């Protein structure tokens, strides 16, 4: 059966589109200076109910929503379960009829020779005389046997055995199709769930990633998703099978003996009562186990990502000790869970054993009294074994249920989280323009922080100008640019671009107009060419090479083993910091944005290469607004407008010459850094020479 694989869209309102620039892992260095760790803020949910407050039933309904994309396969799987149950129960019932008929045939054939010999007084003939009477007697005996084969119980038994063989063959065929359909159902469900999770991770904002580590999100995308999928698949198929087996076999037993059918139902209430008690004990332990699993994943991911730092500081033993402590904590919690199940399994088996003994006791009395036949008693044992076997599967389902409920709370904390930046339903594309930017009374505080990062910031930058942002570490420079791209929304104030409030325009058009080059460069595990054309997938090889030449990356790229088709290692670790930086600049230029943000983009590049890059940028900066964040004033002294940020406030604003005539932070730093230096950052040809400033 063909099933269309569609990405199931999350039910979150609004969609936060991905940025064409890089994602900065630490949104701003200023947060490190706040002295407070961001709190675990509960995300805003579509239903208005955070996952930790949802009832188990609501979570159960949510989990089964993933059956929607594979509903036809799910229906087919349930039909095959019903068919397999019917075949199995019919096979057992046919076995009962065969045994009862065989007992009848055995009784008839045992009496046949005795009566024949008694009635005919057969004597042994001598060697000298032919025994004609003996041959006629044997022919009569064979004739009577043939009569039993063609008529009577023996003939019925042969027919039942033939029918039984057909049901066994049908069971084999049904089992094959069940395995095939269940496997496809499981794989399609995994595809749907992973696609939904991946789609949602593209929509949540930076604030969500600030609250959750990458290790936690990876664990939720893999292990929690697997737990939910496994339970849904198991519940859909196995619970259907358990219900059908219990109902079907109890109908069979009740049709043979209503008393026995009633006895077979006795263990069910005891079973469910104990399962309910057990679930209250198991869920807290499962939550602790998953939390420890997150911690272990985070330790592993950090160690792998920071392998160079670990080796540089020779802290291998410290890292091993950290891993051992985290693994031991997980191990202790797993042992606690094993201890809980060690008490659970014997009690469940005791209920099963007591039920089997009760059924055989009642069945034996009925058999001795003549109310039942031997075949009926044997079928009671087979039926009760199947019923108890299916009920014991509830142990596994119960365990998986406790795990999946905890996983679902964590999983849906991601799936139900609304984007931190909402797009208006009627958002229009960004209007055309030269890239004029205006901040009016903008203030912003990170979630969980007490001190604001930006306070009442106002300025206006003309389109096509070079704007430099300078100030001490933690002043809010990077945060200001992230607000411009709507990675976050300000608490107060308005940010506009080309006369339009950025909250009223579509996120895709806004972010396609802005491109970032961060100091911490992120490259994908792909070819050099594909990394450069990341923001413009349709770019030609010639355009890619042109961008690389402007970024002074072409020469070292051609020295790689396969040139532009060279596969880069994870995060581009096979390249030097300066080489990665140049590829990031080429990638930004390739996107051809209206506004280019260089956040310490030249910090990892040697002075000679920096000079060449600046010369190459002279052409591409024409009619493009550039924001330069730098600590080295030699990089920004030729900018059209310099903004000085201190402790989140805009304290100075103007050109280099204007600021050098004013006492303040800029002049103090300039005296230390710029003695004997010449202006270095190029102003684009035709760019404004007088900054347009609004206080």
Residue pairs with C-beta under 8 A, 6 or more apart in sequence:
1 72
1 73
1 76
1 181
1 184
3 69
3 70
3 72
3 73
3 184
3 188
5 69
5 188
5 191
5 192
6 69
6 192
7 192
7 195
7 196
7 199
8 66
8 68
8 69
8 192
8 193
8 195
8 196
9 196
9 199
10 196
10 199
10 200
10 203
10 415
10 416
11 46
11 416
12 46
12 200
12 203
12 415
12 416
12 417
12 418
12 419
13 46
13 418
13 422
14 203
14 418
14 419
14 422
14 423
15 203
15 419
15 423
15 507
16 202
16 203
16 204
16 205
16 419
16 420
16 421
16 422
16 423
16 507
17 202
17 203
17 423
17 506
17 507
17 508
17 511
18 202
18 511
19 485
19 487
19 511
19 514
19 516
20 511
20 512
20 514
20 515
20 534
20 535
20 591
20 593
21 485
21 511
21 514
21 515
21 516
21 517
21 518
21 535
21 588
21 591
21 597
22 516
22 517
22 518
22 521
22 522
22 584
23 206
23 209
23 522
24 478
24 482
24 516
24 518
24 520
24 599
25 520
25 522
26 32
26 520
27 206
27 210
27 446
27 478
27 479
27 482
27 487
27 488
28 446
28 453
28 474
28 476
28 477
28 478
28 479
28 482
29 473
29 474
29 478
30 453
30 473
30 474
30 475
30 476
30 478
30 479
30 648
31 38
31 446
31 449
31 453
31 474
32 474
33 473
33 474
34 446
34 449
34 450
34 451
34 453
34 474
36 448
36 449
36 450
36 451
37 448
38 210
38 211
38 446
38 447
38 448
38 449
39 447
39 448
40 211
41 207
41 211
41 447
41 448
42 50
42 52
43 50
43 208
43 211
43 413
43 416
43 417
43 418
44 417
44 418
45 51
45 416
45 417
45 418
46 416
46 418
47 416
49 58
50 413
51 59
51 408
51 409
51 410
51 412
51 413
51 416
52 409
52 413
54 62
54 409
54 412
56 405
59 405
59 408
59 409
59 412
60 405
62 408
62 412
63 228
63 231
63 232
63 404
63 408
64 232
64 236
66 189
66 192
66 193
66 196
66 228
66 229
66 232
67 74
67 189
67 232
67 236
69 188
69 189
69 192
70 185
70 188
70 189
70 192
73 181
73 184
73 185
73 188
74 185
74 236
76 181
77 178
77 181
77 182
77 185
77 236
77 237
78 236
78 237
78 240
80 174
80 177
80 178
80 181
81 178
81 237
81 240
81 241
81 244
82 240
82 244
83 174
84 171
84 174
84 175
84 178
84 241
85 241
85 244
85 245
85 248
86 248
87 167
87 170
87 171
87 174
88 171
88 245
88 386
89 245
89 248
89 249
89 252
90 167
91 164
91 167
91 168
91 171
92 249
92 252
92 379
92 382
92 383
92 386
93 252
93 379
94 160
94 163
94 164
94 167
95 164
95 375
95 378
95 379
95 382
96 256
96 375
96 376
96 378
96 379
97 160
97 375
98 157
98 160
98 161
98 164
98 375
99 373
99 374
99 375
99 378
100 373
100 374
100 375
100 376
101 153
101 154
101 156
101 157
101 160
102 157
103 373
103 374
103 375
104 153
105 148
105 152
105 153
105 154
105 157
108 148
108 152
108 153
108 154
109 145
109 148
109 154
112 141
112 144
112 145
113 141
116 137
116 140
116 141
116 144
120 137
122 134
122 137
125 131
125 134
148 154
148 155
149 155
149 158
182 233
182 237
185 233
185 236
186 229
186 233
189 229
189 232
189 233
190 225
190 226
190 229
193 225
193 228
193 229
194 221
194 225
196 415
197 220
197 221
197 225
197 411
197 414
197 415
198 221
200 414
200 415
200 417
201 217
201 221
201 414
203 419
204 414
204 417
204 419
204 420
205 419
205 420
205 421
205 487
205 488
206 420
206 482
206 487
206 488
207 420
207 446
207 447
207 488
208 417
208 420
209 217
210 446
210 447
211 447
212 414
213 294
213 298
214 298
214 301
215 294
215 297
215 298
215 299
215 300
215 301
215 302
216 294
216 297
216 298
217 414
218 297
218 301
219 290
219 293
219 294
219 297
220 407
220 410
220 411
220 413
220 414
223 290
223 293
223 407
224 290
224 407
224 408
224 410
224 411
225 407
225 411
227 400
227 403
227 404
227 407
228 404
228 407
228 408
228 411
230 400
230 404
231 397
231 400
231 401
231 403
231 404
232 404
234 396
234 397
234 400
235 397
235 401
238 393
238 397
239 397
241 390
242 390
242 391
242 393
242 394
245 386
245 387
245 390
246 268
246 387
246 390
246 391
249 264
249 383
249 386
249 387
250 261
250 264
250 265
250 387
251 261
252 379
252 383
253 260
253 261
253 264
253 380
253 383
254 260
254 261
254 262
255 261
256 372
256 376
256 379
256 380
257 363
257 366
257 371
257 372
257 376
259 362
259 366
260 359
260 362
260 363
260 366
260 380
263 355
263 358
263 359
263 362
264 355
264 359
264 383
264 384
264 387
266 355
266 358
267 351
267 352
267 354
267 355
267 388
267 391
268 391
270 351
271 348
271 351
271 391
271 394
274 344
274 347
274 348
274 351
275 394
275 398
278 340
278 344
278 398
279 398
279 401
279 402
281 340
282 337
282 340
282 398
282 399
282 402
283 402
283 405
283 406
285 333
285 336
285 337
285 340
286 337
286 402
286 403
286 405
286 406
287 406
288 333
288 336
289 330
289 333
289 334
289 337
290 406
290 407
290 410
292 326
292 329
292 330
292 333
293 330
295 326
295 329
295 330
296 323
296 326
296 327
296 330
299 322
299 323
299 326
300 323
303 310
303 319
303 323
305 571
310 316
310 319
341 399
344 395
345 395
348 392
348 395
349 392
352 388
352 391
352 392
355 384
355 388
356 381
356 384
356 385
356 388
359 380
359 381
359 384
360 377
360 380
360 381
360 384
363 372
363 376
363 377
363 380
363 381
364 377
366 372
367 373
367 374
367 376
367 377
420 488
420 489
421 486
421 487
421 488
421 489
421 507
423 506
423 507
424 503
424 504
427 504
427 505
427 506
427 507
428 500
428 504
428 505
428 506
429 505
429 506
429 509
430 497
430 498
430 500
430 505
430 506
430 509
430 510
430 513
431 498
431 499
431 500
431 505
432 498
433 463
433 497
433 498
433 499
433 594
434 462
434 463
434 464
434 498
434 594
434 623
434 625
435 463
435 464
435 497
435 498
435 513
435 594
435 595
435 624
435 625
436 460
436 461
436 462
436 463
436 497
436 498
436 499
436 625
437 460
437 461
437 467
437 484
437 495
437 496
437 497
437 595
437 625
438 459
438 460
438 461
438 495
438 496
438 497
438 694
439 457
439 458
439 459
439 460
439 480
439 493
439 494
439 495
440 458
440 493
440 494
440 495
440 496
441 456
441 457
441 458
441 492
441 493
441 494
442 454
442 456
442 457
442 458
442 480
442 483
442 490
442 492
442 493
442 494
442 495
443 452
443 454
443 455
443 456
443 457
443 490
443 491
443 492
443 493
444 452
444 453
444 454
444 476
444 479
444 483
444 488
444 490
444 491
445 451
445 452
445 453
445 491
446 453
451 648
452 491
452 648
453 476
453 479
453 648
454 476
454 479
454 480
454 483
454 490
454 648
455 648
455 649
456 492
456 493
456 649
457 476
457 480
457 493
457 645
457 648
457 649
457 650
458 493
458 650
458 694
458 695
459 641
459 643
459 650
459 653
459 693
459 694
459 695
460 692
460 693
460 694
461 467
461 625
461 627
461 641
461 691
461 692
462 625
462 640
462 688
462 691
462 692
463 498
463 623
463 625
464 622
464 623
464 624
464 625
464 684
464 686
464 687
464 688
465 625
465 626
465 639
465 640
465 641
465 687
465 688
465 691
465 692
466 621
466 625
466 626
466 628
466 638
466 639
466 640
466 641
466 681
466 683
466 684
466 687
467 625
467 626
467 627
467 628
467 639
467 640
467 641
467 642
467 643
468 627
468 628
468 629
468 630
468 635
468 636
468 639
468 641
468 642
468 643
468 681
469 477
469 480
469 481
469 627
469 628
469 629
469 630
469 643
469 645
470 477
470 629
470 630
470 631
470 633
470 636
470 642
470 643
470 644
470 645
470 665
470 666
470 669
471 477
471 644
471 645
471 646
471 665
472 646
472 665
473 631
475 645
475 646
475 647
475 648
476 645
476 648
477 599
477 629
477 645
478 599
478 629
479 488
480 645
481 516
481 597
481 599
481 627
481 629
482 488
483 489
483 490
483 495
484 495
484 497
484 502
484 514
484 595
484 597
484 627
485 510
485 511
485 514
485 516
485 597
486 502
486 503
486 507
486 510
486 511
489 503
494 501
495 501
495 502
495 503
496 502
497 505
497 510
497 513
497 595
502 510
512 591
512 593
513 593
513 594
513 595
514 593
514 594
514 595
514 596
514 597
515 535
515 588
515 591
515 593
515 595
515 596
515 597
516 588
516 597
516 599
517 581
517 584
517 585
517 587
517 588
517 596
517 597
517 598
517 599
517 601
518 584
518 599
518 600
518 601
519 581
519 599
519 600
519 601
519 603
519 604
521 572
521 577
521 580
521 581
521 583
521 584
522 571
522 572
523 531
523 568
523 571
523 572
523 575
523 580
523 583
523 584
524 530
524 531
524 534
524 568
525 567
525 568
525 569
525 570
525 571
526 567
526 568
527 562
527 564
527 565
527 566
527 567
527 568
528 557
528 560
528 563
528 564
528 565
528 566
528 568
528 583
529 541
529 544
529 564
529 565
531 568
531 572
531 583
531 587
532 539
532 544
532 547
532 548
532 564
532 583
532 586
532 587
532 590
533 539
533 543
533 544
533 587
533 590
534 587
534 590
535 587
535 588
535 590
535 591
536 543
536 590
536 591
536 592
539 590
541 564
543 590
544 564
544 586
544 590
545 554
545 564
547 586
547 587
547 589
547 590
548 554
548 557
548 564
548 582
548 583
548 586
549 616
550 585
550 586
550 589
550 613
550 616
550 617
550 619
550 620
551 582
551 583
551 585
551 586
551 589
551 613
551 616
552 582
552 609
552 612
552 613
552 616
553 579
553 582
553 583
553 585
553 586
556 579
556 582
557 563
557 564
557 566
560 566
568 574
568 575
572 579
572 580
572 583
575 583
577 604
578 604
578 605
578 606
578 609
580 604
581 601
581 602
581 603
581 604
581 605
582 605
582 609
582 613
584 601
585 598
585 601
585 613
588 596
589 596
589 620
593 624
594 624
594 625
595 624
595 625
595 626
595 627
596 621
596 624
596 625
596 626
596 627
597 626
597 627
597 629
598 626
598 627
598 628
598 629
598 630
599 629
600 629
600 630
600 631
601 628
602 610
602 613
602 630
602 635
603 630
603 631
603 632
605 613
611 680
614 680
614 681
614 682
615 682
617 682
618 682
618 684
618 685
621 682
621 684
621 687
622 684
622 685
622 686
622 687
623 684
623 686
624 684
626 684
628 635
628 636
628 639
628 681
630 636
632 673
633 666
633 669
633 670
633 673
633 674
634 673
634 674
634 677
634 680
635 680
635 681
636 642
636 656
636 681
637 656
637 670
637 674
637 677
637 679
637 680
637 681
638 656
638 679
638 680
638 681
638 682
638 683
639 655
639 656
639 681
639 683
640 655
640 683
640 687
640 688
640 689
640 690
640 691
641 653
641 654
641 655
641 691
641 692
641 693
642 652
642 653
642 654
642 655
642 656
642 659
642 666
643 650
643 652
643 653
644 650
644 651
644 652
644 653
644 659
644 664
644 665
644 666
645 651
646 665
651 664
651 665
652 659
652 662
652 664
652 665
652 666
653 693
653 695
654 662
654 691
654 693
655 691
656 670
656 679
659 666
659 667
659 670
660 666
660 667
660 670
683 689
